[in-house]
Amino acid sequence: MKPALLTFRVRNLTDELYATWVGRAASQVLIAPRRTFELSAKVEF
């Protein structure tokens, strides 16, 4: 059996609320997502 690759990722670890201006209009703001956890596995067989 070939080795598996496990990946664990945390986004926005501190759960900060922040926004980024997007586009040219000053009224378009992208709010950051809440804290999220991801786990993935890559298996070849």
Helices and strands as residue ranges (DSSP letters): E 5-11, E 19-21, E 29-31, E 36-42
